């Protein structure tokens, strides 16, 4: 673990040493031009088929929100506001909403099972939802993309779609979304052929130190956490040792690159205690010999970032003498939990009843051209492309 951390710090130090180079002041700006009325976006994950309840990752949800309208939507402060439904009120566990396309919303809510309900009924514009128990978060739950009825017009009109490219239009502005590997997207962004691109894994610091990319870097912490979910077959005592010995420092340095902190719980405002962690690590090491012969087989995450993070964690545990095996198993898996609406309890609710060990909070990093005025990302990772305006073509950066 120490070797990897030292290597990471050497790389960061070398990059920082080059930061003062006099050549930086003479770096040629990147091109900031493009086709009129077209926003060119690269995503690592593209939702396909185009069904709102299938959207799981940050990128898939961003695309789904362009194409589908939810019953309610959150405003800039994160509070629920009108969407397809203009008003709502509760009487105990029963909610009544006035909605356009109330029937289609009812069908989708039954299909997606977003809510725990006794019944859902629609008559005209009135939607009646009878819950099994009172839930003050119901308005927030109706902002989830899974609640969007697929047959109802969304913010953007679909022009064309395929597994690798989706084009949509609104008020004469087109958003051209392409599925691209991050390094391919970075190359196209440098050439001025993309207006938004994901930052490749391990390149956040490099982008910050690159005078041509730094002005375009947008990074923020999301209401999401990377956690290891253990099978119930892994004994509680073993899970506790894995928790106490997880190398969250390496993970923070090499995966989120210090843009998001380690997580020892899913409490958003909880801060890890270095002294408590050191004591827990020391005590956990004493229990490792008794677990040496207990294999814990880790599944291989499909997401490249999680796969890399999983390899880091497994290597660290093996260095300590634990029986972690990263050969594709079913005892444990590194997963990304993302809150479906902007409340801390939305995240803890996903983990309820599961055996999870939090590792780190999640940071999202994008490169955004100055052509896009009004680009912003909320704590769920959503970007409202309807609010973006294209800067009039004038010059290169």
C-alpha positions as a Markdown table, in Angstrom:
| # | Residue | x | y | z |
|---|---|---|---|---|
| 1 | Unk | 0.0 | 0.0 | 0.0 |
| 2 | Unk | 2.8 | 2.4 | 0.9 |
| 3 | Unk | 4.5 | 1.8 | -2.5 |
| 4 | Unk | 1.4 | 2.7 | -4.4 |
| 5 | Unk | 0.8 | 5.8 | -2.3 |
| 6 | Unk | 4.4 | 6.9 | -2.8 |
| 7 | Unk | 4.2 | 6.4 | -6.5 |
| 8 | Unk | 1.0 | 8.4 | -6.6 |
| 9 | Unk | 2.6 | 11.2 | -4.7 |
| 10 | Unk | 5.7 | 11.2 | -6.9 |
| 11 | Unk | 3.5 | 11.6 | -10.0 |
| 12 | Unk | 1.6 | 14.5 | -8.4 |
| 13 | Unk | 4.8 | 16.1 | -7.2 |
| 14 | Unk | 6.3 | 15.8 | -10.7 |
| 15 | Unk | 3.3 | 17.4 | -12.2 |
| 16 | Unk | 3.3 | 20.2 | -9.7 |
| 17 | Unk | 7.0 | 20.8 | -10.4 |
| 18 | Unk | 6.2 | 21.5 | -14.0 |
| 19 | Unk | 3.4 | 23.9 | -13.1 |
| 20 | Unk | 5.8 | 26.9 | -12.9 |
| 21 | Unk | 7.2 | 26.4 | -16.3 |
| 22 | Unk | 7.5 | 29.6 | -18.3 |
| 23 | Unk | 6.0 | 27.9 | -21.3 |
| 24 | Unk | 2.6 | 27.8 | -19.6 |
| 25 | Unk | 2.2 | 31.5 | -20.1 |
| 26 | Unk | 2.5 | 31.1 | -23.8 |
| 27 | Unk | 0.2 | 28.1 | -24.2 |
| 28 | Unk | -2.0 | 28.3 | -27.2 |
| 29 | Unk | -5.7 | 28.3 | -26.2 |
| 30 | Unk | -7.9 | 25.5 | -27.3 |
| 31 | Unk | -10.5 | 26.1 | -30.1 |
| 32 | Unk | -13.9 | 27.3 | -28.8 |
| 33 | Unk | -15.9 | 27.1 | -32.0 |
| 34 | Unk | -18.3 | 24.6 | -33.4 |
| 35 | Unk | -21.4 | 24.2 | -35.5 |
| 36 | Unk | -24.1 | 26.8 | -34.9 |
| 37 | Unk | -26.9 | 25.7 | -32.5 |
| 38 | Unk | -25.3 | 22.4 | -31.7 |
| 39 | Unk | -24.1 | 21.2 | -28.3 |
| 40 | Unk | -21.7 | 18.3 | -28.7 |
| 41 | Unk | -21.5 | 16.0 | -25.6 |
| 42 | Unk | -19.5 | 12.9 | -24.9 |
| 43 | Unk | -20.7 | 10.3 | -22.3 |
| 44 | Unk | -19.0 | 7.2 | -21.2 |
| 45 | Unk | -22.4 | 5.5 | -20.7 |
| 46 | Unk | -25.3 | 5.9 | -23.1 |
| 47 | Unk | -28.8 | 4.8 | -22.1 |
| 48 | Unk | -30.0 | 2.0 | -24.4 |
| 49 | Unk | -32.8 | 1.1 | -24.9 |
| 50 | Unk | -34.2 | 4.6 | -24.3 |
| 51 | Unk | -36.4 | 3.6 | -21.3 |
| 52 | Unk | -36.3 | 5.9 | -18.2 |
| 53 | Unk | -36.5 | 3.1 | -15.6 |
| 54 | Unk | -33.3 | 1.5 | -17.1 |
| 55 | Unk | -31.2 | 4.6 | -16.4 |
| 56 | Unk | -28.8 | 3.8 | -13.5 |
| 57 | Unk | -25.5 | 5.6 | -14.0 |
| 58 | Unk | -24.9 | 9.3 | -13.9 |
| 59 | Unk | -24.5 | 9.5 | -17.7 |
| 60 | Unk | -27.5 | 7.4 | -18.4 |
| 61 | Unk | -29.7 | 9.6 | -16.1 |
| 62 | Unk | -28.4 | 12.8 | -17.7 |
| 63 | Unk | -29.5 | 11.6 | -21.1 |
| 64 | Unk | -32.8 | 10.3 | -19.8 |
| 65 | Unk | -33.6 | 13.6 | -18.2 |
| 66 | Unk | -33.2 | 15.3 | -21.6 |
| 67 | Unk | -35.7 | 13.0 | -23.2 |
| 68 | Unk | -38.3 | 12.3 | -20.5 |
| 69 | Unk | -40.4 | 14.5 | -18.2 |
| 70 | Unk | -40.8 | 13.5 | -14.5 |
| 71 | Unk | -44.0 | 14.2 | -12.5 |
| 72 | Unk | -42.1 | 16.7 | -10.4 |
| 73 | Unk | -38.6 | 18.1 | -10.7 |
| 74 | Unk | -36.2 | 19.7 | -8.3 |
| 75 | Unk | -35.3 | 23.4 | -8.5 |
| 76 | Unk | -31.9 | 25.0 | -8.0 |
| 77 | Unk | -32.1 | 24.7 | -4.3 |
| 78 | Unk | -33.0 | 20.9 | -4.5 |
| 79 | Unk | -36.6 | 21.4 | -3.5 |
| 80 | Unk | -39.4 | 19.7 | -5.5 |
| 81 | Unk | -41.3 | 21.8 | -7.9 |
| 82 | Unk | -43.8 | 21.4 | -10.8 |
| 83 | Unk | -43.1 | 19.0 | -13.6 |
| 84 | Unk | -45.9 | 17.2 | -15.4 |
| 85 | Unk | -47.8 | 17.7 | -12.2 |
| 86 | Unk | -48.7 | 21.3 | -11.3 |
| 87 | Unk | -49.9 | 20.8 | -7.7 |
| 88 | Unk | -50.0 | 18.2 | -5.0 |
| 89 | Unk | -51.4 | 17.7 | -1.5 |
| 90 | Unk | -51.4 | 15.0 | 1.1 |
| 91 | Unk | -54.0 | 13.7 | 3.5 |
| 92 | Unk | -52.3 | 11.1 | 5.7 |
| 93 | Unk | -50.9 | 8.4 | 3.4 |
| 94 | Unk | -52.9 | 9.5 | 0.4 |
| 95 | Unk | -51.6 | 12.1 | -2.1 |
| 96 | Unk | -53.6 | 13.9 | -4.8 |
| 97 | Unk | -51.9 | 15.6 | -7.7 |
| 98 | Unk | -53.1 | 17.6 | -10.7 |
| 99 | Unk | -51.1 | 16.3 | -13.6 |
| 100 | Unk | -50.9 | 16.4 | -17.4 |
| 101 | Unk | -50.8 | 12.8 | -18.7 |
| 102 | Unk | -52.0 | 11.5 | -15.3 |
| 103 | Unk | -52.9 | 8.1 | -16.8 |
| 104 | Unk | -49.5 | 7.6 | -18.3 |
| 105 | Unk | -47.8 | 8.6 | -15.0 |
| 106 | Unk | -50.0 | 6.1 | -13.2 |
| 107 | Unk | -49.0 | 3.3 | -15.6 |
| 108 | Unk | -45.3 | 4.2 | -15.2 |
| 109 | Unk | -45.4 | 4.3 | -11.4 |
| 110 | Unk | -46.9 | 0.8 | -11.4 |
| 111 | Unk | -44.3 | -0.5 | -13.9 |
| 112 | Unk | -41.2 | 1.0 | -12.3 |
| 113 | Unk | -42.3 | 0.4 | -8.6 |
| 114 | Unk | -40.8 | 3.7 | -7.5 |
| 115 | Unk | -43.3 | 3.9 | -4.6 |
| 116 | Unk | -44.6 | 1.4 | -2.0 |
| 117 | Unk | -48.3 | 1.9 | -2.7 |
| 118 | Unk | -51.7 | 0.3 | -1.9 |
| 119 | Unk | -53.2 | 1.8 | -5.1 |
| 120 | Unk | -52.6 | 4.3 | -7.9 |
| 121 | Unk | -55.6 | 5.8 | -9.8 |
| 122 | Unk | -56.0 | 8.4 | -12.5 |
| 123 | Unk | -59.1 | 10.2 | -13.6 |
| 124 | Unk | -58.8 | 13.1 | -16.0 |
| 125 | Unk | -56.0 | 15.3 | -14.6 |
| 126 | Unk | -56.2 | 13.9 | -11.1 |
| 127 | Unk | -53.7 | 11.4 | -9.9 |
| 128 | Unk | -54.4 | 9.7 | -6.6 |
| 129 | Unk | -51.6 | 7.7 | -4.9 |
| 130 | Unk | -52.5 | 5.7 | -1.7 |
| 131 | Unk | -49.2 | 4.7 | 0.1 |
| 132 | Unk | -48.8 | 1.9 | 2.5 |
| 133 | Unk | -47.6 | 4.4 | 5.1 |
| 134 | Unk | -47.2 | 8.2 | 5.2 |
| 135 | Unk | -44.1 | 9.4 | 3.3 |
| 136 | Unk | -43.2 | 13.1 | 3.4 |
| 137 | Unk | -40.6 | 12.3 | 0.7 |
| 138 | Unk | -43.1 | 11.4 | -2.0 |
| 139 | Unk | -42.7 | 14.7 | -3.9 |
| 140 | Unk | -39.0 | 14.0 | -4.0 |
| 141 | Unk | -39.6 | 10.4 | -5.2 |
| 142 | Unk | -41.6 | 11.7 | -8.1 |
| 143 | Unk | -38.6 | 13.6 | -9.3 |
| 144 | Unk | -36.7 | 10.3 | -10.0 |
| 145 | Unk | -36.2 | 9.6 | -13.6 |
| 146 | Unk | -37.8 | 6.1 | -13.2 |
| 147 | Unk | -41.1 | 7.9 | -12.6 |
| 148 | Unk | -41.0 | 9.5 | -16.0 |
| 149 | Unk | -43.7 | 8.1 | -18.4 |
| 150 | Unk | -41.8 | 7.2 | -21.6 |
| 151 | Unk | -44.6 | 8.0 | -24.1 |
| 152 | Unk | -44.9 | 11.7 | -22.9 |
| 153 | Unk | -43.0 | 14.5 | -24.6 |
| 154 | Unk | -39.8 | 15.4 | -22.7 |
| 155 | Unk | -37.7 | 18.6 | -22.5 |
| 156 | Unk | -36.0 | 17.7 | -25.9 |
| 157 | Unk | -37.6 | 16.2 | -29.0 |
| 158 | Unk | -35.8 | 13.0 | -30.2 |
| 159 | Unk | -34.3 | 13.4 | -33.6 |
| 160 | Unk | -32.3 | 10.2 | -34.0 |
| 161 | Unk | -31.1 | 7.4 | -31.7 |
| 162 | Unk | -28.7 | 4.5 | -31.7 |
| 163 | Unk | -26.7 | 2.6 | -29.1 |
| 164 | Unk | -23.7 | 5.0 | -29.7 |
| 165 | Unk | -25.4 | 8.3 | -30.6 |
| 166 | Unk | -28.5 | 10.2 | -29.7 |
| 167 | Unk | -29.5 | 13.6 | -31.1 |
| 168 | Unk | -32.3 | 15.7 | -29.6 |
| 169 | Unk | -33.6 | 19.2 | -30.3 |
| 170 | Unk | -35.3 | 22.0 | -28.3 |
| 171 | Unk | -36.1 | 25.5 | -29.6 |
| 172 | Unk | -33.7 | 25.2 | -32.5 |
| 173 | Unk | -30.8 | 24.0 | -30.4 |
| 174 | Unk | -29.6 | 20.4 | -30.9 |
| 175 | Unk | -27.7 | 18.3 | -28.4 |
| 176 | Unk | -25.6 | 15.7 | -30.1 |
| 177 | Unk | -24.7 | 13.0 | -27.5 |
| 178 | Unk | -22.1 | 10.4 | -28.4 |
| 179 | Unk | -20.9 | 7.4 | -26.4 |
| 180 | Unk | -17.1 | 7.7 | -26.3 |
| 181 | Unk | -14.2 | 6.3 | -24.2 |
| 182 | Unk | -12.9 | 9.1 | -22.0 |
| 183 | Unk | -9.5 | 9.3 | -23.7 |
| 184 | Unk | -11.1 | 9.5 | -27.1 |
| 185 | Unk | -13.4 | 12.2 | -25.9 |
| 186 | Unk | -10.4 | 14.1 | -24.4 |
| 187 | Unk | -8.6 | 14.0 | -27.8 |
| 188 | Unk | -11.7 | 15.4 | -29.6 |
| 189 | Unk | -12.2 | 18.1 | -26.9 |
| 190 | Unk | -8.6 | 19.3 | -27.4 |
| 191 | Unk | -9.3 | 19.5 | -31.1 |
| 192 | Unk | -12.4 | 21.6 | -30.5 |
| 193 | Unk | -14.7 | 18.8 | -31.7 |
| 194 | Unk | -16.6 | 18.4 | -28.4 |
| 195 | Unk | -18.2 | 20.9 | -26.1 |
| 196 | Unk | -18.3 | 18.6 | -23.0 |
| 197 | Unk | -16.2 | 15.6 | -22.3 |
| 198 | Unk | -15.5 | 13.4 | -19.2 |
| 199 | Unk | -12.1 | 13.6 | -17.6 |
| 200 | Unk | -10.4 | 10.2 | -17.9 |
| 201 | Unk | -9.5 | 8.3 | -14.7 |
| 202 | Unk | -6.4 | 9.6 | -13.1 |
| 203 | Unk | -6.3 | 12.8 | -15.2 |
| 204 | Unk | -8.0 | 15.4 | -13.0 |
| 205 | Unk | -4.7 | 16.7 | -11.6 |
| 206 | Unk | -3.1 | 16.6 | -15.1 |
| 207 | Unk | -6.0 | 18.7 | -16.4 |
| 208 | Unk | -5.7 | 21.2 | -13.5 |
| 209 | Unk | -2.0 | 21.7 | -14.3 |
| 210 | Unk | -2.5 | 21.9 | -18.1 |
| 211 | Unk | -2.9 | 25.6 | -18.9 |
| 212 | Unk | -5.0 | 24.8 | -21.9 |
| 213 | Unk | -7.5 | 22.5 | -20.1 |
| 214 | Unk | -7.6 | 24.1 | -16.6 |
| 215 | Unk | -10.0 | 26.9 | -17.5 |
| 216 | Unk | -12.5 | 24.3 | -18.8 |
| 217 | Unk | -12.3 | 21.8 | -15.9 |
| 218 | Unk | -15.5 | 21.4 | -13.8 |
| 219 | Unk | -15.4 | 19.0 | -10.8 |
| 220 | Unk | -17.7 | 18.6 | -7.9 |
| 221 | Unk | -18.6 | 16.1 | -5.2 |
| 222 | Unk | -21.8 | 14.2 | -5.8 |
| 223 | Unk | -24.4 | 12.7 | -3.4 |
| 224 | Unk | -23.0 | 9.3 | -4.2 |
| 225 | Unk | -20.6 | 6.9 | -2.6 |
| 226 | Unk | -18.4 | 4.0 | -3.6 |
| 227 | Unk | -19.0 | 1.1 | -1.3 |
| 228 | Unk | -18.1 | -2.6 | -1.0 |
| 229 | Unk | -21.2 | -4.7 | -0.8 |
| 230 | Unk | -20.6 | -8.0 | 0.9 |
| 231 | Unk | -22.7 | -11.2 | 0.6 |
| 232 | Unk | -24.5 | -12.3 | 3.8 |
| 233 | Unk | -22.4 | -15.4 | 3.6 |
| 234 | Unk | -19.3 | -13.4 | 4.6 |
| 235 | Unk | -19.2 | -13.4 | 8.5 |
| 236 | Unk | -19.8 | -10.1 | 10.3 |
| 237 | Unk | -16.4 | -10.3 | 12.0 |
| 238 | Unk | -14.7 | -10.6 | 8.6 |
| 239 | Unk | -16.6 | -7.7 | 7.2 |
| 240 | Unk | -15.6 | -5.6 | 10.2 |
| 241 | Unk | -11.9 | -6.4 | 9.5 |
| 242 | Unk | -12.2 | -5.5 | 5.9 |
| 243 | Unk | -13.9 | -2.2 | 6.9 |
| 244 | Unk | -11.2 | -1.3 | 9.4 |
| 245 | Unk | -8.3 | -2.1 | 7.0 |
| 246 | Unk | -9.7 | -0.6 | 3.8 |
| 247 | Unk | -7.0 | 1.6 | 2.2 |
| 248 | Unk | -9.3 | 4.7 | 1.7 |
| 249 | Unk | -6.3 | 7.0 | 1.5 |
| 250 | Unk | -5.0 | 5.3 | -1.7 |
| 251 | Unk | -8.5 | 5.2 | -3.1 |
| 252 | Unk | -8.9 | 8.9 | -2.5 |
| 253 | Unk | -5.5 | 9.7 | -4.1 |
| 254 | Unk | -5.8 | 7.4 | -7.1 |
| 255 | Unk | -9.5 | 7.3 | -8.0 |
| 256 | Unk | -11.1 | 10.6 | -7.0 |
| 257 | Unk | -7.7 | 12.4 | -6.9 |
| 258 | Unk | -8.6 | 14.3 | -3.7 |
| 259 | Unk | -11.7 | 15.8 | -5.2 |
| 260 | Unk | -13.9 | 13.7 | -2.8 |
| 261 | Unk | -13.0 | 12.6 | 0.7 |
| 262 | Unk | -12.9 | 9.0 | 2.1 |
| 263 | Unk | -16.2 | 7.7 | 3.6 |
| 264 | Unk | -16.4 | 5.6 | 6.7 |
| 265 | Unk | -20.2 | 6.0 | 6.9 |
| 266 | Unk | -22.9 | 7.2 | 4.5 |
| 267 | Unk | -23.6 | 10.2 | 6.7 |
| 268 | Unk | -22.9 | 13.1 | 4.4 |
| 269 | Unk | -21.6 | 15.4 | 7.1 |
| 270 | Unk | -19.6 | 12.7 | 8.9 |
| 271 | Unk | -15.9 | 13.3 | 8.8 |
| 272 | Unk | -13.4 | 10.3 | 9.2 |
| 273 | Unk | -11.3 | 10.5 | 12.3 |
| 274 | Unk | -7.7 | 9.7 | 11.6 |
| 275 | Unk | -6.9 | 8.7 | 15.2 |
| 276 | Unk | -9.9 | 6.4 | 15.4 |
| 277 | Unk | -9.1 | 4.8 | 12.0 |
| 278 | Unk | -5.5 | 4.2 | 13.2 |
| 279 | Unk | -6.7 | 2.5 | 16.3 |
| 280 | Unk | -9.2 | 0.4 | 14.4 |
| 281 | Unk | -6.5 | -0.6 | 11.9 |
| 282 | Unk | -4.1 | -1.7 | 14.6 |
| 283 | Unk | -6.7 | -3.8 | 16.4 |
| 284 | Unk | -8.0 | -5.3 | 13.1 |
| 285 | Unk | -4.5 | -6.4 | 12.1 |
| 286 | Unk | -4.4 | -8.6 | 15.2 |
| 287 | Unk | -7.5 | -10.4 | 13.9 |
| 288 | Unk | -6.2 | -11.0 | 10.4 |
| 289 | Unk | -4.4 | -14.3 | 11.1 |
| 290 | Unk | -7.7 | -15.9 | 12.1 |
| 291 | Unk | -9.1 | -14.9 | 8.7 |
| 292 | Unk | -6.2 | -15.8 | 6.5 |
| 293 | Unk | -7.8 | -18.9 | 5.1 |
| 294 | Unk | -11.2 | -17.3 | 4.5 |
| 295 | Unk | -11.4 | -16.5 | 0.8 |
| 296 | Unk | -13.5 | -13.5 | -0.2 |
| 297 | Unk | -14.0 | -13.5 | -3.9 |
| 298 | Unk | -14.6 | -10.0 | -5.4 |
| 299 | Unk | -16.7 | -9.6 | -8.6 |
| 300 | Unk | -15.2 | -7.6 | -11.4 |
| 301 | Unk | -17.2 | -4.3 | -11.8 |
| 302 | Unk | -18.2 | -3.5 | -15.4 |
| 303 | Unk | -17.4 | 0.2 | -14.8 |
| 304 | Unk | -13.7 | 0.8 | -15.6 |
| 305 | Unk | -13.3 | 3.2 | -12.7 |
| 306 | Unk | -14.8 | 0.8 | -10.2 |
| 307 | Unk | -12.8 | -2.1 | -11.6 |
| 308 | Unk | -9.6 | -0.1 | -11.0 |
| 309 | Unk | -10.7 | 0.9 | -7.5 |
| 310 | Unk | -11.6 | -2.7 | -6.7 |
| 311 | Unk | -8.1 | -3.8 | -7.8 |
| 312 | Unk | -6.5 | -1.2 | -5.5 |
| 313 | Unk | -8.6 | -2.4 | -2.5 |
| 314 | Unk | -8.1 | -6.1 | -3.1 |
| 315 | Unk | -4.3 | -5.6 | -3.5 |
| 316 | Unk | -4.2 | -3.7 | -0.2 |
| 317 | Unk | -6.1 | -6.4 | 1.6 |
| 318 | Unk | -4.0 | -9.1 | 0.2 |
| 319 | Unk | -0.8 | -7.2 | 1.3 |
| 320 | Unk | -2.2 | -7.3 | 4.8 |
| 321 | Unk | -2.7 | -11.1 | 4.7 |
| 322 | Unk | -6.4 | -11.2 | 4.1 |
| 323 | Unk | -7.9 | -13.8 | 1.7 |
| 324 | Unk | -9.3 | -11.2 | -0.8 |
| 325 | Unk | -9.4 | -12.6 | -4.4 |
| 326 | Unk | -10.1 | -10.4 | -7.4 |
| 327 | Unk | -10.8 | -13.2 | -9.8 |
| 328 | Unk | -14.5 | -12.6 | -10.4 |
| 329 | Unk | -16.6 | -14.0 | -7.6 |
| 330 | Unk | -19.8 | -13.4 | -5.7 |
| 331 | Unk | -18.7 | -12.7 | -2.1 |
| 332 | Unk | -18.2 | -9.0 | -2.5 |
| 333 | Unk | -18.3 | -6.2 | -5.1 |
| 334 | Unk | -17.4 | -2.5 | -5.3 |
| 335 | Unk | -20.5 | -0.6 | -6.3 |
| 336 | Unk | -21.5 | 3.1 | -6.7 |
| 337 | Unk | -24.5 | 4.1 | -4.8 |
| 338 | Unk | -26.1 | 7.3 | -6.0 |
| 339 | Unk | -29.0 | 9.1 | -4.3 |
| 340 | Unk | -32.1 | 9.3 | -6.6 |
| 341 | Unk | -33.1 | 12.6 | -5.1 |
| 342 | Unk | -31.1 | 15.3 | -3.2 |
| 343 | Unk | -31.5 | 14.1 | 0.4 |
| 344 | Unk | -29.0 | 12.3 | 2.5 |
| 345 | Unk | -31.7 | 9.8 | 3.6 |
| 346 | Unk | -32.2 | 8.9 | -0.1 |
| 347 | Unk | -28.6 | 7.6 | -0.2 |
| 348 | Unk | -28.8 | 5.8 | 3.2 |
| 349 | Unk | -32.2 | 4.3 | 2.1 |
| 350 | Unk | -30.5 | 2.5 | -0.9 |
| 351 | Unk | -28.0 | 0.8 | 1.5 |
| 352 | Unk | -30.6 | -0.2 | 4.1 |
| 353 | Unk | -30.7 | -3.9 | 4.6 |
| 354 | Unk | -27.4 | -4.5 | 2.7 |
| 355 | Unk | -24.0 | -5.3 | 4.1 |
| 356 | Unk | -22.0 | -2.4 | 2.8 |
| 357 | Unk | -18.6 | -0.9 | 3.7 |
| 358 | Unk | -18.3 | 2.7 | 2.5 |
| 359 | Unk | -15.0 | 3.6 | 0.9 |
| 360 | Unk | -15.2 | 7.1 | -0.6 |
| 361 | Unk | -17.5 | 9.8 | -1.8 |
| 362 | Unk | -17.8 | 10.3 | -5.5 |
| 363 | Unk | -16.5 | 13.3 | -7.6 |
| 364 | Unk | -17.5 | 14.0 | -11.2 |
| 365 | Unk | -15.1 | 15.8 | -13.5 |
| 366 | Unk | -16.0 | 17.2 | -16.9 |
| 367 | Unk | -14.3 | 19.4 | -19.4 |
| 368 | Unk | -16.7 | 22.1 | -20.6 |
| 369 | Unk | -16.1 | 24.5 | -23.5 |
| 370 | Unk | -16.7 | 28.2 | -22.9 |
| 371 | Unk | -19.1 | 28.0 | -25.8 |
| 372 | Unk | -21.7 | 26.7 | -23.3 |
| 373 | Unk | -23.0 | 29.5 | -21.1 |
| 374 | Unk | -25.0 | 28.4 | -18.1 |
| 375 | Unk | -23.6 | 24.9 | -17.8 |
| 376 | Unk | -23.9 | 23.6 | -14.3 |
| 377 | Unk | -24.1 | 20.2 | -12.5 |
| 378 | Unk | -26.2 | 19.5 | -9.4 |
| 379 | Unk | -25.2 | 17.2 | -6.6 |
| 380 | Unk | -26.9 | 14.3 | -8.3 |
| 381 | Unk | -24.8 | 14.8 | -11.5 |
| 382 | Unk | -27.7 | 16.2 | -13.5 |
| 383 | Unk | -27.1 | 18.8 | -16.2 |
| 384 | Unk | -30.1 | 20.8 | -17.5 |
| 385 | Unk | -29.2 | 21.4 | -21.2 |
| 386 | Unk | -32.4 | 23.4 | -21.6 |
| 387 | Unk | -30.8 | 26.2 | -19.6 |
| 388 | Unk | -27.6 | 26.2 | -21.7 |
| 389 | Unk | -27.0 | 29.0 | -24.2 |
| 390 | Unk | -24.4 | 28.9 | -26.9 |
| 391 | Unk | -22.0 | 31.8 | -27.0 |
| 392 | Unk | -21.9 | 33.5 | -30.3 |
| 393 | Unk | -19.0 | 32.4 | -32.5 |
| 394 | Unk | -16.2 | 34.9 | -32.4 |
| 395 | Unk | -12.7 | 33.6 | -31.7 |
| 396 | Unk | -10.7 | 30.8 | -30.4 |
| 397 | Unk | -9.7 | 30.7 | -26.7 |
